[in-house]
Amino acid sequence: MKLATLRLPGRTAAVRVEGDHAVELDAADVGELLALPGWRELAASGAGASHPTASADYAPVVPRPGKILCVGLNYRAHILEMGRELPQHPTIFAKFPEALIGPYDDIVLPAVSQAVDWEAELAVVIGDTVRHASPDQARAAIAGYSILNDVTARDYQYRTLQWLQGKTFEATTPFGPVLVTPDELGEGLALSCEVDGETVQRADTADLVFGPAELIAYLSEILTLRPGDVIATGTPGGVGHARTPQRYLGDGSRLVTRIAGIGELANTARGDG
C-alpha cells in the first residue's frame, strides 16, 4: 500500500495511491492517519474522492512529524573507504518540521550559506507507539518507507562539533512522495542521487550498518517513538563536500533522489529571495 499527503484547495488530505489515481482517506495528512487506531485497515478500505496523480500537488508525506531523527555515518562501504572503523552505536542528530518540503517543491538555498550539499536517504516512518522496543516490536512499528534528502549547509554544520545548525535550515529537505508499507518492499533497495543529470550517489540500503529495526530499538531506549515520527537512516558516499574539488548546489541546480520501489524526489534549488 502506498500513502501520500496531497495539497488540495484550502486543505490537505491523506490518500491511498493506486496507479494513476489517489483515493482520499478520512484524515488531513498521513501523520494524522497514522495516529488513528487501526490505521492500516482504515487506509486500505477508505473510499473518498479520487484525484489523478499526474496533476497532484504532493506535500511532505508527513507534513509535521513530532520528531525527525537522523543518522550519520551508516553505510558500510562509505565508512570503510574513508579508512574508519564501523561504529558501535548510531550517530544521532535531529531536524525540525520547518525544514521539510514536498517531493517536487523548490529547495530554498540559505542566503547565509555557500556550501549546500545533498544527502540521499531512506526514511522510516513510525506507525505505532514504542518504548524500549524489542527487535520484533521495532519491526512491527514500521508504518513504511519513504525518501528524504538531508540537504545540508556544510559551512554551518562544521562551525561546531554539533551538526544541528547545518541540518535544519528552513525549506531545504524534500520528503516523499509516498510512504510504502513494508509488505511491498524487499530488504535491500537501490538508492541513487543525481545533480543536474549526473549520478553522484549510488548504493543499496542492505549496506546500512544499523538497519531500520535496529535504529527503532536503539532510539526507543532514549525516548518514546510515536506514529508519524521519521527516522532518516543516513547517506552513502558521493556527497559534494567530500569531492575534489568540492561541489555544492547552486541556484537552478536540479536534484533527483530515487529509491527503487518508492519513487523519486525531483527538486530545483532556488536562491532565498
Backbone hydrogen bonds, N-H to C=O, Kabsch-Sander energy under -0.5 kcal/mol:
donor,donor_aa,acceptor,acceptor_aa,energy
2,K,17,V,-0.5
3,L,179,L,-2.6
4,A,15,V,-2.0
6,L,13,A,-2.8
7,R,57,D,-3.5
8,L,6,L,-0.6
8,L,11,R,-3.0
11,R,8,L,-2.3
13,A,6,L,-2.0
14,A,27,A,-2.4
15,V,4,A,-2.8
16,R,23,V,-2.3
17,V,2,K,-2.7
17,V,15,V,-0.5
18,E,16,R,-0.5
18,E,21,H,-3.0
21,H,18,E,-1.5
22,A,51,H,-2.8
23,V,16,R,-2.7
24,E,22,A,-0.5
24,E,49,A,-3.1
25,L,14,A,-2.8
27,A,25,L,-2.1
30,V,61,V,-0.7
33,L,29,D,-2.2
34,L,30,V,-2.6
35,A,31,G,-0.9
36,L,33,L,-1.9
39,W,36,L,-1.2
42,L,38,G,-2.1
43,A,39,W,-2.9
44,A,40,R,-2.0
45,S,41,E,-1.8
46,G,42,L,-1.6
48,G,24,E,-2.0
51,H,22,A,-2.4
53,T,20,D,-1.8
54,A,20,D,-0.5
55,S,52,P,-0.6
56,A,53,T,-1.0
58,Y,56,A,-0.7
59,A,5,T,-2.6
61,V,175,F,-0.8
68,I,95,K,-0.7
69,L,230,V,-2.9
70,C,93,F,-3.0
71,V,232,A,-1.8
72,G,91,T,-2.2
76,R,74,N,-0.5
76,R,207,D,-2.5
79,I,75,Y,-2.3
80,L,76,R,-2.8
81,E,77,A,-2.3
82,M,78,H,-0.9
82,M,79,I,-0.5
83,G,80,L,-1.6
84,R,79,I,-2.0
91,T,72,G,-0.8
92,I,90,P,-0.6
93,F,70,C,-2.1
95,K,68,I,-2.1
99,A,96,F,-2.3
100,L,97,P,-1.7
101,I,173,T,-2.2
105,D,102,G,-1.0
107,I,268,T,-2.1
108,V,171,A,-2.9
109,L,107,I,-0.8
109,L,270,R,-3.3
113,S,110,P,-1.3
117,D,115,A,-0.6
117,D,152,T,-3.2
121,E,148,L,-2.1
122,L,234,G,-0.5
123,A,146,S,-2.6
124,V,231,I,-2.9
125,V,144,G,-2.7
126,I,229,D,-2.7
127,G,141,A,-3.5
128,D,141,A,-0.8
130,V,225,L,-2.3
132,H,220,S,-2.0
138,A,134,S,-2.8
139,R,135,P,-2.2
140,A,136,D,-2.2
141,A,137,Q,-1.2
142,I,139,R,-1.4
143,A,125,V,-2.4
143,A,141,A,-0.7
144,G,125,V,-1.3
145,Y,180,V,-2.4
146,S,123,A,-2.5
147,I,176,G,-1.4
148,L,121,E,-2.3
149,N,174,P,-1.9
150,D,119,E,-2.5
150,D,148,L,-0.6
151,V,149,N,-2.4
152,T,117,D,-1.7
153,A,166,G,-2.7
154,R,115,A,-2.8
154,R,152,T,-1.1
156,Y,153,A,-0.8
157,Q,153,A,-2.7
158,Y,154,R,-2.3
159,R,156,Y,-1.3
160,T,157,Q,-0.6
166,G,163,W,-1.9
167,K,163,W,-0.7
167,K,164,L,-1.6
168,T,164,L,-1.0
171,A,98,E,-2.2
172,T,99,A,-1.3
172,T,169,F,-0.8
173,T,99,A,-3.2
175,F,101,I,-1.4
176,G,147,I,-2.4
179,L,3,L,-3.0
180,V,145,Y,-2.6
180,V,178,V,-0.5
181,T,1,M,-2.4
181,T,179,L,-0.5
184,E,181,T,-2.1
185,L,182,P,-1.7
189,L,187,E,-0.5
191,L,203,A,-3.0
192,S,258,R,-2.5
193,C,201,Q,-2.0
194,E,256,V,-3.0
195,V,198,E,-2.5
196,D,254,R,-2.8
198,E,195,V,-1.9
200,V,193,C,-2.9
200,V,198,E,-0.5
201,Q,193,C,-1.6
203,A,191,L,-2.4
205,T,189,L,-2.4
207,D,204,D,-2.4
208,L,205,T,-1.6
209,V,74,N,-2.6
211,G,209,V,-0.6
215,L,211,G,-2.4
216,I,212,P,-2.4
217,A,213,A,-2.6
218,Y,214,E,-2.5
219,L,215,L,-3.1
220,S,216,I,-2.4
221,E,217,A,-0.6
221,E,218,Y,-1.1
222,I,218,Y,-0.6
222,I,219,L,-1.2
223,L,219,L,-2.1
225,L,130,V,-2.6
228,G,126,I,-2.9
229,D,226,R,-2.4
230,V,67,K,-2.6
231,I,124,V,-2.7
232,A,69,L,-2.6
233,T,122,L,-2.5
233,T,231,I,-0.6
242,A,239,V,-0.7
243,R,240,G,-1.4
247,R,240,G,-1.8
249,L,116,V,-3.3
252,G,269,A,-3.7
253,S,250,G,-2.6
255,L,253,S,-0.6
255,L,267,N,-3.5
256,V,194,E,-2.3
256,V,254,R,-0.5
257,T,265,L,-2.1
258,R,192,S,-2.7
259,I,263,G,-2.0
260,A,190,A,-2.6
262,I,259,I,-2.1
263,G,259,I,-2.2
265,L,257,T,-2.7
266,A,103,P,-2.3
267,N,255,L,-3.0
269,A,253,S,-3.0
270,R,107,I,-3.1
272,D,109,L,-1.1
273,G,271,G,-1.3
